[in-house]
Amino acid sequence: MKALIEGQVDVVGVWADAPESKKGQWTLKPFSEFKPGFRVLEISPPIPNDAFAVREAFYKSNPMIVFKVMEALIGMSDDKSTLLKEIFDVDRMATATSRHYDSVREAAALMSEKR
């Protein structure tokens, strides 16, 4: 957003909530203080955010550790405590795979084509 506001780039990709909320990175300070006529071009389908990623080599050599950590984090979603909120500022954890981010790759490819 800063690069867009400063004219260093013509377009940026940022986080946004559901379209009807009209909330995204551009609605937070200090960006919300700038009203130079920016507009939202497109909102992608929802993608998992705040991901925990694991290197492929680590996963291949330690799959049980990865699964135990994943199960623990997802299990915290079922816990009625506020631990996930306190630690990560999220309400729940869920599994995701690379394919969940296909829409991001498609958007990047479109932006590359329009250069």
N, C-alpha and C positions, 0 to 999 in steps of 0.2 A: 504494500500500500504506500509506503514511504517513497519508493522508487517511482510509482505512478504519479503521486502528488508532485514530486520534484521533476517530473517530465523525463525521467531516465528511461522509462519503458512506456509502451502504449497500451499494454494489457497485463493483468495479473490474475493468478488463480489464488483464491483465498477460501477459508471455511465459510460456510453459511448454514443456518438452520433451515427448516422447511420453508419453501417459498412464501407461504401465507404468513409466516412470522415477520417477514421483511427484516430479519436480523442476520447480520454477518459481520465479518471483521470490519467492514466499512462503517458499521454503526457504533463502534467502540472508540473512546478517546484514545489518542488524539485525532484519529482519522475522521471521526464524526464531525469535527470542527471545520472540516474543509467541504465546501459545497460547490466545487467548480464544474458541475455538470457531468460527473461520472455516472455511468449507468451499468447495470447488471446485464451482461450479454446472454448468459446461459447459467442454469443451475443443473448440475449433474444429478443423476440418481444418488441416493444416499450411499455413503461408503463407511466402512468402519474407521473410527478415528482413535487417536491415542493408542496406536498399536504397540504391542510388544513383539519385536522381531527377533528371530534367532538365525544365526549364520547356518548355512546348509551343512558345513563341515561339523559344527558343534552338534546339530541335530542328528546327523548320521552317527556320530560317535557316542552320543548321550541321549538317545530318544526317550528313555524312561524319566530322566531328569526333566526334559522338556514337557512331557505329558504330566508329570506330577505338579510342576509349577502351573501349567495351564489348568489342570483340574482344581488346584487350590484357588486360583484367581476366579475361575468361573463359580466355584463353590461359595466364594465370598458374596456372589450376587444373590445367592439363596439365603444368606445370613441376614437377619433383620437388623444387625448392627449397622452403624454408619461408617465402618472401617474403610470401605472402598471410597466413600465420599471424602473422608478425612485424609486418606493417603494420596489418592489419585484424582480427586474431584470428579468422579464418575459414579453413576448409579448402578451399573452392572458391567460385567465382562461377558464376551461371547467369542466363539471361535470364528476365525476368518482365514481365508486363503488368498493366494495371489489373484485369483480370478475376481475376487470382490473389488479389485482395483482396476479392472479392465476399462471402466468408463474414464478413469484418469488417464490411462495410456492413450485411449481414443482421443481425448481432448488435447493431449500433448501433441499427438500426430497431426490433428487439425491445425493447431497453432503453428507447427513447423511447416506445413504446406502453404500457409498464408504469408510466409515471410517474403 
